[in-house]
Structure formats: structure tokens, C-alpha cells
Amino acid sequence: MDSINDILSNKNLDEPPEIAGIKQYVKRTFDSSVGVKVQPTSIIITARSAALVSTLRLNTRELQKAAGSSKRLVFRIGR
């Protein structure tokens, strides 16, 4: 049986490029942070502010370019 160290050393714990791209875009453009979750057909973006979520909805194309993905973007308010 493998030890936990062996299992975790073989696992890639880096975040997917979609997550990093969206987080960097939002931080650079709006100086804010968001939560991002990637699913098979969509990317869920969660922000604390309703105003930020509304602004992000208007920038959907730019967010898809930053993510390098054509998956559907879902915006949520909350943390």
C-alpha cells in the first residue's frame, strides 16, 4: 500500500489555467478577488459584491479570453 506522501507527490495540485487566468484578470482589472470553480461544461465565478458580479457579466468575452476557454460562465454572489 502507498503512503500518503507517495500519493500526494504524484498528484498535480496546481490550479487549472482557467482558474488562474480569470483570477489574474479580475485582480488586474478590478483590484478584487473572486472564487472560481471549473466544471465539465461551465466555469462558476463567485464574488462578494453584486456590483462586481454585474460588471463581470458585462465582461464575459474578456473573461473567456483570459480563461482560454469557451465554457459557459456562471456568475454568483456570495462566498
SEKEPA-86911 format. One record per atom (N, C-alpha, C, CB): chain; atom name; x, y, z. Coordinates in nm, 4 decimals. Glycine has a CB too. Example, Ala and Ser with C-alpha at 12.3 -4.5 7.8 and 13.67 -1.06 7.14 Angstrom:
residues 2
+-----+------+----------+----------+----------+
| mol | atom |     east |    north |       up |
+-----+------+----------+----------+----------+
|   A |    N |   1.3190 |  -0.5690 |   0.7800 |
|   A |   CA |   1.2300 |  -0.4500 |   0.7800 |
|   A |    C |   1.3200 |  -0.3300 |   0.7800 |
|   A |   CB |   1.1308 |  -0.4473 |   0.9046 |
|   A |    N |   1.2850 |  -0.2250 |   0.7080 |
|   A |   CA |   1.3670 |  -0.1060 |   0.7140 |
|   A |    C |   1.2900 |   0.0030 |   0.7870 |
|   A |   CB |   1.4084 |  -0.0598 |   0.5725 |
+-----+------+----------+----------+----------+
//
This chain:
residues 79
+-----+------+----------+----------+----------+
| mol | atom |     east |    north |       up |
+-----+------+----------+----------+----------+
|   A |    N |   0.0838 |  -0.1170 |   0.0000 |
|   A |   CA |   0.0000 |   0.0000 |   0.0000 |
|   A |    C |   0.0890 |   0.1242 |   0.0000 |
|   A |   CB |  -0.0957 |  -0.0007 |   0.1213 |
|   A |    N |   0.0467 |   0.2265 |  -0.0776 |
|   A |   CA |   0.1229 |   0.3505 |  -0.0882 |
|   A |    C |   0.0988 |   0.4394 |   0.0337 |
|   A |   CB |   0.0855 |   0.4256 |  -0.2169 |
|   A |    N |   0.2017 |   0.5126 |   0.0693 |
|   A |   CA |   0.1843 |   0.6087 |   0.1783 |
|   A |    C |   0.1207 |   0.7359 |   0.1235 |
|   A |   CB |   0.3203 |   0.6405 |   0.2473 |
|   A |    N |   0.0703 |   0.8180 |   0.2120 |
|   A |   CA |   0.0075 |   0.9434 |   0.1708 |
|   A |    C |   0.1086 |   1.0322 |   0.0988 |
|   A |   CB |  -0.0515 |   1.0172 |   0.2926 |
|   A |    N |   0.2314 |   1.0299 |   0.1440 |
|   A |   CA |   0.3356 |   1.1092 |   0.0801 |
|   A |    C |   0.3547 |   1.0672 |  -0.0654 |
|   A |   CB |   0.4674 |   1.0957 |   0.1568 |
|   A |    N |   0.3558 |   0.9374 |  -0.0919 |
|   A |   CA |   0.3721 |   0.8886 |  -0.2290 |
|   A |    C |   0.2536 |   0.9289 |  -0.3164 |
|   A |   CB |   0.3884 |   0.7360 |  -0.2297 |
|   A |    N |   0.1344 |   0.9210 |  -0.2623 |
|   A |   CA |   0.0145 |   0.9554 |  -0.3388 |
|   A |    C |   0.0134 |   1.1045 |  -0.3713 |
|   A |   CB |  -0.1129 |   0.9165 |  -0.2608 |
|   A |    N |   0.0408 |   1.1891 |  -0.2721 |
|   A |   CA |   0.0368 |   1.3332 |  -0.2932 |
|   A |    C |   0.1524 |   1.3834 |  -0.3783 |
|   A |   CB |   0.0374 |   1.4042 |  -0.1608 |
|   A |    N |   0.2656 |   1.3173 |  -0.3750 |
|   A |   CA |   0.3784 |   1.3622 |  -0.4566 |
|   A |    C |   0.3527 |   1.3373 |  -0.6055 |
|   A |   CB |   0.5071 |   1.2910 |  -0.4129 |
|   A |    N |   0.2683 |   1.2412 |  -0.6393 |
|   A |   CA |   0.2361 |   1.2132 |  -0.7786 |
|   A |    C |   0.1166 |   1.2935 |  -0.8284 |
|   A |   CB |   0.2091 |   1.0662 |  -0.7961 |
|   A |    N |   0.0521 |   1.3661 |  -0.7404 |
|   A |   CA |  -0.0688 |   1.4406 |  -0.7749 |
|   A |    C |  -0.0323 |   1.5838 |  -0.8122 |
|   A |   CB |  -0.1698 |   1.4391 |  -0.6574 |
|   A |    N |  -0.0947 |   1.6353 |  -0.9171 |
|   A |   CA |  -0.0729 |   1.7733 |  -0.9590 |
|   A |    C |  -0.1725 |   1.8622 |  -0.8846 |
|   A |   CB |  -0.0881 |   1.7888 |  -1.1145 |
|   A |    N |  -0.1242 |   1.9400 |  -0.7900 |
|   A |   CA |  -0.2115 |   2.0223 |  -0.7079 |
|   A |    C |  -0.2227 |   2.1659 |  -0.7585 |
|   A |   CB |  -0.1621 |   2.0224 |  -0.5663 |
|   A |    N |  -0.1643 |   2.1943 |  -0.8737 |
|   A |   CA |  -0.1747 |   2.3286 |  -0.9303 |
|   A |    C |  -0.3166 |   2.3524 |  -0.9786 |
|   A |   CB |  -0.0739 |   2.3481 |  -1.0459 |
|   A |    N |  -0.3589 |   2.4784 |  -0.9739 |
|   A |   CA |  -0.4932 |   2.5091 |  -1.0221 |
|   A |    C |  -0.4918 |   2.5125 |  -1.1747 |
|   A |   CB |  -0.5438 |   2.6445 |  -0.9641 |
|   A |    N |  -0.6033 |   2.4762 |  -1.2349 |
|   A |   CA |  -0.6115 |   2.4761 |  -1.3811 |
|   A |    C |  -0.5860 |   2.6154 |  -1.4378 |
|   A |   CB |  -0.7486 |   2.4250 |  -1.4270 |
|   A |    N |  -0.5401 |   2.6235 |  -1.5615 |
|   A |   CA |  -0.5100 |   2.7548 |  -1.6198 |
|   A |    C |  -0.6328 |   2.8449 |  -1.6317 |
|   A |   CB |  -0.4480 |   2.7369 |  -1.7563 |
|   A |    N |  -0.7527 |   2.7855 |  -1.6424 |
|   A |   CA |  -0.8740 |   2.8667 |  -1.6488 |
|   A |    C |  -0.8920 |   2.9477 |  -1.5209 |
|   A |   CB |  -0.9968 |   2.7779 |  -1.6728 |
|   A |    N |  -0.8699 |   2.8832 |  -1.4081 |
|   A |   CA |  -0.8856 |   2.9497 |  -1.2784 |
|   A |    C |  -0.7834 |   3.0614 |  -1.2635 |
|   A |   CB |  -0.8710 |   2.8484 |  -1.1629 |
|   A |    N |  -0.6590 |   3.0308 |  -1.2926 |
|   A |   CA |  -0.5526 |   3.1304 |  -1.2785 |
|   A |    C |  -0.5771 |   3.2494 |  -1.3709 |
|   A |   CB |  -0.4154 |   3.0675 |  -1.3084 |
|   A |    N |  -0.6196 |   3.2241 |  -1.4940 |
|   A |   CA |  -0.6444 |   3.3318 |  -1.5893 |
|   A |    C |  -0.7550 |   3.4249 |  -1.5446 |
|   A |   CB |  -0.6784 |   3.2746 |  -1.7235 |
|   A |    N |  -0.8654 |   3.3678 |  -1.4960 |
|   A |   CA |  -0.9778 |   3.4504 |  -1.4508 |
|   A |    C |  -0.9397 |   3.5298 |  -1.3266 |
|   A |   CB |  -1.1011 |   3.3631 |  -1.4219 |
|   A |    N |  -0.8756 |   3.4648 |  -1.2298 |
|   A |   CA |  -0.8370 |   3.5353 |  -1.1074 |
|   A |    C |  -0.7404 |   3.6494 |  -1.1368 |
|   A |   CB |  -0.7739 |   3.4382 |  -1.0079 |
|   A |    N |  -0.6439 |   3.6271 |  -1.2258 |
|   A |   CA |  -0.5485 |   3.7319 |  -1.2607 |
|   A |    C |  -0.6165 |   3.8468 |  -1.3334 |
|   A |   CB |  -0.4365 |   3.6752 |  -1.3466 |
|   A |    N |  -0.7094 |   3.8156 |  -1.4237 |
|   A |   CA |  -0.7815 |   3.9200 |  -1.4966 |
|   A |    C |  -0.8616 |   4.0086 |  -1.4009 |
|   A |   CB |  -0.8749 |   3.8573 |  -1.6013 |
|   A |    N |  -0.9350 |   3.9459 |  -1.3094 |
|   A |   CA |  -1.0177 |   4.0226 |  -1.2153 |
|   A |    C |  -0.9297 |   4.1047 |  -1.1221 |
|   A |   CB |  -1.1089 |   3.9285 |  -1.1333 |
|   A |    N |  -0.8213 |   4.0476 |  -1.0741 |
|   A |   CA |  -0.7306 |   4.1205 |  -0.9844 |
|   A |    C |  -0.6676 |   4.2394 |  -1.0560 |
|   A |   CB |  -0.6208 |   4.0269 |  -0.9309 |
|   A |    N |  -0.6235 |   4.2186 |  -1.1794 |
|   A |   CA |  -0.5585 |   4.3241 |  -1.2559 |
|   A |    C |  -0.6572 |   4.4336 |  -1.2971 |
|   A |   CB |  -0.4915 |   4.2652 |  -1.3792 |
|   A |    N |  -0.7772 |   4.3943 |  -1.3397 |
|   A |   CA |  -0.8727 |   4.4905 |  -1.3941 |
|   A |    C |  -0.9549 |   4.5599 |  -1.2868 |
|   A |   CB |  -0.9647 |   4.4219 |  -1.4905 |
|   A |    N |  -1.0002 |   4.4846 |  -1.1853 |
|   A |   CA |  -1.0923 |   4.5392 |  -1.0862 |
|   A |    C |  -1.0343 |   4.5463 |  -0.9458 |
|   A |   CB |  -1.2167 |   4.4575 |  -1.0835 |
|   A |    N |  -0.9105 |   4.5020 |  -0.9274 |
|   A |   CA |  -0.8436 |   4.5002 |  -0.7977 |
|   A |    C |  -0.9323 |   4.4336 |  -0.6922 |
|   A |   CB |  -0.8069 |   4.6432 |  -0.7542 |
|   A |    N |  -0.9833 |   4.3176 |  -0.7260 |
|   A |   CA |  -1.0701 |   4.2416 |  -0.6369 |
|   A |    C |  -1.0399 |   4.0930 |  -0.6547 |
|   A |   CB |  -1.2207 |   4.2721 |  -0.6652 |
|   A |    N |  -1.0892 |   4.0119 |  -0.5628 |
|   A |   CA |  -1.0679 |   3.8680 |  -0.5744 |
|   A |    C |  -1.2018 |   3.7973 |  -0.5928 |
|   A |   CB |  -0.9940 |   3.8132 |  -0.4499 |
|   A |    N |  -1.1971 |   3.6846 |  -0.6608 |
|   A |   CA |  -1.3161 |   3.6040 |  -0.6867 |
|   A |    C |  -1.2829 |   3.4577 |  -0.6615 |
|   A |   CB |  -1.3677 |   3.6248 |  -0.8322 |
|   A |    N |  -1.3874 |   3.3800 |  -0.6405 |
|   A |   CA |  -1.3733 |   3.2359 |  -0.6326 |
|   A |    C |  -1.4096 |   3.1766 |  -0.7676 |
|   A |   CB |  -1.4618 |   3.1767 |  -0.5198 |
|   A |    N |  -1.3344 |   3.0776 |  -0.8114 |
|   A |   CA |  -1.3581 |   3.0182 |  -0.9428 |
|   A |    C |  -1.3600 |   2.8660 |  -0.9279 |
|   A |   CB |  -1.2489 |   3.0632 |  -1.0458 |
|   A |    N |  -1.4602 |   2.8033 |  -0.9867 |
|   A |   CA |  -1.4718 |   2.6581 |  -0.9858 |
|   A |    C |  -1.4967 |   2.6121 |  -1.1285 |
|   A |   CB |  -1.5858 |   2.6103 |  -0.8902 |
|   A |    N |  -1.4181 |   2.5150 |  -1.1745 |
|   A |   CA |  -1.4313 |   2.4642 |  -1.3100 |
|   A |    C |  -1.5087 |   2.3336 |  -1.3070 |
|   A |   CB |  -1.2931 |   2.4445 |  -1.3757 |
|   A |    N |  -1.6116 |   2.3262 |  -1.3902 |
|   A |   CA |  -1.6903 |   2.2054 |  -1.4072 |
|   A |    C |  -1.6789 |   2.1613 |  -1.5530 |
|   A |   CB |  -1.8393 |   2.2287 |  -1.3664 |
|   A |    N |  -1.7269 |   2.0425 |  -1.5871 |
|   A |   CA |  -1.7084 |   1.9935 |  -1.7243 |
|   A |    C |  -1.7634 |   2.0862 |  -1.8338 |
|   A |   CB |  -1.7735 |   1.8598 |  -1.7374 |
|   A |    N |  -1.8763 |   2.1501 |  -1.8102 |
|   A |   CA |  -1.9344 |   2.2335 |  -1.9151 |
|   A |    C |  -1.9418 |   2.3811 |  -1.8788 |
|   A |   CB |  -2.0714 |   2.1842 |  -1.9478 |
|   A |    N |  -1.9006 |   2.4184 |  -1.7582 |
|   A |   CA |  -1.9129 |   2.5580 |  -1.7175 |
|   A |    C |  -1.8039 |   2.5963 |  -1.6181 |
|   A |   CB |  -2.0507 |   2.5835 |  -1.6567 |
|   A |    N |  -1.7903 |   2.7263 |  -1.6010 |
|   A |   CA |  -1.6990 |   2.7836 |  -1.5024 |
|   A |    C |  -1.7830 |   2.8730 |  -1.4129 |
|   A |   CB |  -1.5801 |   2.8636 |  -1.5703 |
|   A |    N |  -1.7788 |   2.8479 |  -1.2822 |
|   A |   CA |  -1.8571 |   2.9243 |  -1.1867 |
|   A |    C |  -1.7665 |   3.0286 |  -1.1216 |
|   A |   CB |  -1.9216 |   2.8313 |  -1.0797 |
|   A |    N |  -1.8072 |   3.1545 |  -1.1317 |
|   A |   CA |  -1.7317 |   3.2659 |  -1.0744 |
|   A |    C |  -1.8154 |   3.3258 |  -0.9626 |
|   A |   CB |  -1.6960 |   3.3739 |  -1.1829 |
|   A |    N |  -1.7591 |   3.3298 |  -0.8424 |
|   A |   CA |  -1.8300 |   3.3812 |  -0.7256 |
|   A |    C |  -1.7584 |   3.5042 |  -0.6729 |
|   A |   CB |  -1.8411 |   3.2735 |  -0.6156 |
|   A |    N |  -1.8359 |   3.6117 |  -0.6511 |
|   A |   CA |  -1.7807 |   3.7353 |  -0.5963 |
|   A |    C |  -1.8683 |   3.7819 |  -0.4815 |
|   A |   CB |  -1.7696 |   3.8452 |  -0.7052 |
|   A |    N |  -1.8107 |   3.8595 |  -0.3915 |
|   A |   CA |  -1.8852 |   3.9072 |  -0.2737 |
|   A |    C |  -1.9817 |   4.0191 |  -0.3074 |
|   A |   CB |  -1.7890 |   3.9546 |  -0.1668 |
|   A |    N |  -1.9525 |   4.0954 |  -0.4090 |
|   A |   CA |  -2.0290 |   4.2156 |  -0.4397 |
|   A |    C |  -2.1205 |   4.1943 |  -0.5606 |
|   A |   CB |  -1.9346 |   4.3330 |  -0.4654 |
|   A |    N |  -2.2458 |   4.2350 |  -0.5475 |
|   A |   CA |  -2.3393 |   4.2269 |  -0.6596 |
|   A |    C |  -2.2955 |   4.3199 |  -0.7721 |
|   A |   CB |  -2.4821 |   4.2620 |  -0.6138 |
|   A |    N |  -2.2373 |   4.4332 |  -0.7365 |
|   A |   CA |  -2.1892 |   4.5270 |  -0.8380 |
|   A |    C |  -2.0758 |   4.4653 |  -0.9195 |
|   A |   CB |  -2.1423 |   4.6578 |  -0.7723 |
|   A |    N |  -1.9850 |   4.3955 |  -0.8527 |
|   A |   CA |  -1.8754 |   4.3303 |  -0.9235 |
|   A |    C |  -1.9282 |   4.2198 |  -1.0140 |
|   A |   CB |  -1.7735 |   4.2734 |  -0.8242 |
|   A |    N |  -2.0227 |   4.1419 |  -0.9666 |
|   A |   CA |  -2.0804 |   4.0346 |  -1.0482 |
|   A |    C |  -2.1459 |   4.0931 |  -1.1726 |
|   A |   CB |  -2.1834 |   3.9526 |  -0.9667 |
|   A |    N |  -2.2186 |   4.2032 |  -1.1570 |
|   A |   CA |  -2.2827 |   4.2679 |  -1.2721 |
|   A |    C |  -2.1792 |   4.3169 |  -1.3725 |
|   A |   CB |  -2.3700 |   4.3851 |  -1.2258 |
|   A |    N |  -2.0717 |   4.3741 |  -1.3232 |
|   A |   CA |  -1.9661 |   4.4219 |  -1.4114 |
|   A |    C |  -1.8965 |   4.3056 |  -1.4815 |
|   A |   CB |  -1.8644 |   4.5045 |  -1.3327 |
|   A |    N |  -1.8751 |   4.1965 |  -1.4089 |
|   A |   CA |  -1.8127 |   4.0794 |  -1.4698 |
|   A |    C |  -1.9010 |   4.0216 |  -1.5795 |
|   A |   CB |  -1.7839 |   3.9730 |  -1.3638 |
|   A |    N |  -2.0318 |   4.0242 |  -1.5603 |
|   A |   CA |  -2.1237 |   3.9747 |  -1.6638 |
|   A |    C |  -2.1070 |   4.0541 |  -1.7930 |
|   A |   CB |  -2.2700 |   3.9829 |  -1.6151 |
|   A |    N |  -2.0840 |   4.1839 |  -1.7794 |
|   A |   CA |  -2.0639 |   4.2672 |  -1.8970 |
|   A |    C |  -1.9310 |   4.2375 |  -1.9664 |
|   A |   CB |  -2.0704 |   4.4135 |  -1.8582 |
|   A |    N |  -1.8382 |   4.1782 |  -1.8945 |
|   A |   CA |  -1.7055 |   4.1455 |  -1.9483 |
|   A |    C |  -1.6891 |   3.9960 |  -1.9744 |
|   A |   CB |  -1.5970 |   4.1926 |  -1.8523 |
|   A |    N |  -1.7960 |   3.9295 |  -2.0096 |
|   A |   CA |  -1.7919 |   3.7844 |  -2.0299 |
|   A |    C |  -1.6909 |   3.7449 |  -2.1368 |
|   A |   CB |  -1.9300 |   3.7328 |  -2.0681 |
|   A |    N |  -1.6882 |   3.8147 |  -2.2467 |
|   A |   CA |  -1.5949 |   3.7811 |  -2.3564 |
|   A |    C |  -1.4491 |   3.7919 |  -2.3112 |
|   A |   CB |  -1.6188 |   3.8738 |  -2.4775 |
|   A |    N |  -1.4182 |   3.8978 |  -2.2391 |
|   A |   CA |  -1.2809 |   3.9163 |  -2.1910 |
|   A |    C |  -1.2435 |   3.8071 |  -2.0906 |
|   A |   CB |  -1.2646 |   4.0557 |  -2.1268 |
|   A |    N |  -1.3389 |   3.7684 |  -2.0056 |
|   A |   CA |  -1.3125 |   3.6610 |  -1.9093 |
|   A |    C |  -1.2896 |   3.5284 |  -1.9802 |
|   A |   CB |  -1.4286 |   3.6479 |  -1.8101 |
|   A |    N |  -1.3659 |   3.5006 |  -2.0853 |
|   A |   CA |  -1.3450 |   3.3769 |  -2.1602 |
|   A |    C |  -1.2086 |   3.3767 |  -2.2289 |
|   A |   CB |  -1.4563 |   3.3579 |  -2.2638 |
|   A |    N |  -1.1665 |   3.4923 |  -2.2792 |
|   A |   CA |  -1.0330 |   3.5017 |  -2.3393 |
|   A |    C |  -0.9247 |   3.4814 |  -2.2336 |
|   A |   CB |  -1.0144 |   3.6380 |  -2.4089 |
|   A |    N |  -0.9439 |   3.5415 |  -2.1159 |
|   A |   CA |  -0.8456 |   3.5267 |  -2.0078 |
|   A |    C |  -0.8365 |   3.3821 |  -1.9626 |
|   A |   CB |  -0.8820 |   3.6166 |  -1.8889 |
|   A |    N |  -0.9502 |   3.3130 |  -1.9625 |
|   A |   CA |  -0.9517 |   3.1723 |  -1.9211 |
|   A |    C |  -0.9006 |   3.0816 |  -2.0308 |
|   A |   CB |  -1.0920 |   3.1302 |  -1.8811 |
|   A |    N |  -0.9054 |   3.1279 |  -2.1546 |
|   A |   CA |  -0.8655 |   3.0428 |  -2.2663 |
|   A |    C |  -0.9652 |   2.9310 |  -2.2880 |
|   A |   CB |  -0.7271 |   2.9849 |  -2.2425 |
|   A |    N |  -1.0912 |   2.9596 |  -2.2636 |
|   A |   CA |  -1.1950 |   2.8576 |  -2.2694 |
|   A |    C |  -1.3226 |   2.9163 |  -2.3274 |
|   A |   CB |  -1.2214 |   2.7988 |  -2.1300 |
|   A |    N |  -1.4021 |   2.8303 |  -2.3901 |
|   A |   CA |  -1.5321 |   2.8750 |  -2.4406 |
|   A |    C |  -1.6456 |   2.8162 |  -2.3576 |
|   A |   CB |  -1.5489 |   2.8359 |  -2.5883 |
|   A |    N |  -1.6130 |   2.7674 |  -2.2378 |
|   A |   CA |  -1.7164 |   2.7131 |  -2.1488 |
|   A |    C |  -1.8106 |   2.8244 |  -2.1046 |
|   A |   CB |  -1.6526 |   2.6443 |  -2.0252 |
|   A |    N |  -1.9307 |   2.7857 |  -2.0700 |
|   A |   CA |  -2.0307 |   2.8807 |  -2.0228 |
|   A |    C |  -1.9876 |   2.9357 |  -1.8868 |
|   A |   CB |  -2.1708 |   2.8139 |  -2.0136 |
|   A |    N |  -1.9989 |   3.0668 |  -1.8685 |
|   A |   CA |  -1.9642 |   3.1291 |  -1.7411 |
|   A |    C |  -2.0909 |   3.1513 |  -1.6599 |
|   A |   CB |  -1.8890 |   3.2630 |  -1.7632 |
|   A |    N |  -2.0849 |   3.1101 |  -1.5339 |
|   A |   CA |  -2.1958 |   3.1264 |  -1.4405 |
|   A |    C |  -2.1473 |   3.2192 |  -1.3298 |
|   A |   CB |  -2.2451 |   2.9876 |  -1.3828 |
|   A |    N |  -2.2234 |   3.3240 |  -1.3018 |
|   A |   CA |  -2.1843 |   3.4223 |  -1.2013 |
|   A |    C |  -2.2735 |   3.4089 |  -1.0794 |
|   A |   CB |  -2.1915 |   3.5656 |  -1.2583 |
|   A |    N |  -2.2114 |   3.4128 |  -0.9617 |
|   A |   CA |  -2.2847 |   3.4023 |  -0.8356 |
|   A |    C |  -2.2358 |   3.5086 |  -0.7387 |
|   A |   CB |  -2.2687 |   3.2615 |  -0.7739 |
|   A |    N |  -2.3262 |   3.5483 |  -0.6505 |
|   A |   CA |  -2.2934 |   3.6435 |  -0.5449 |
|   A |    C |  -2.2786 |   3.5660 |  -0.4147 |
|   A |   CB |  -2.4026 |   3.7553 |  -0.5322 |
|   A |    N |  -2.1743 |   3.5950 |  -0.3386 |
|   A |   CA |  -2.1532 |   3.5277 |  -0.2108 |
|   A |    C |  -2.0128 |   3.4750 |  -0.1985 |
|   A |   CB |  -2.2516 |   3.4149 |  -0.1933 |
|   A |    N |  -1.9848 |   3.4097 |  -0.0905 |
|   A |   CA |  -1.8531 |   3.3495 |  -0.0701 |
|   A |    C |  -1.8710 |   3.2204 |  -0.0030 |
|   A |   CB |  -1.7604 |   3.4387 |   0.0107 |
+-----+------+----------+----------+----------+
//
